[in-house]
Amino acid sequence: MEAVQCQLHSSHRNYDTFRQISRDVMERDHDRDALQCRVKVKELWNAYNKAHEAKSRCGAAPATCCFYKELDAIFGASIPSTTMDTSEHSPTRQEEEQSGSKGAEAEEDTPASLDP
């Protein structure tokens, strides 16, 4: 399985890979040619990718597809994670100094700050 994964990731034209998948499927008494295997892998990839993206969206309804766990083991490493940064923005030291100096300037210019 790892060899097939490596082959799928290594080239854009995977004719030999799909021929190998076809041979393996035929050994299990299923008559599928390389093109049929390619189409099925593409359909599975699209279904997995759609479910994976839906899971990564905050507040999205749970989405899954058939064999999600198995497909995640195969395809999971090839999908970049798109996590959302939900942490609050913490000002940098430079931003704090700038806002502090602006605040000091504004404070100095007010009439209340001029009274003794």
Helices and strands as residue ranges (DSSP letters): H 2-10, H 15-27, H 34-56, H 68-75, G 76-78, H 93-109, H 111-114
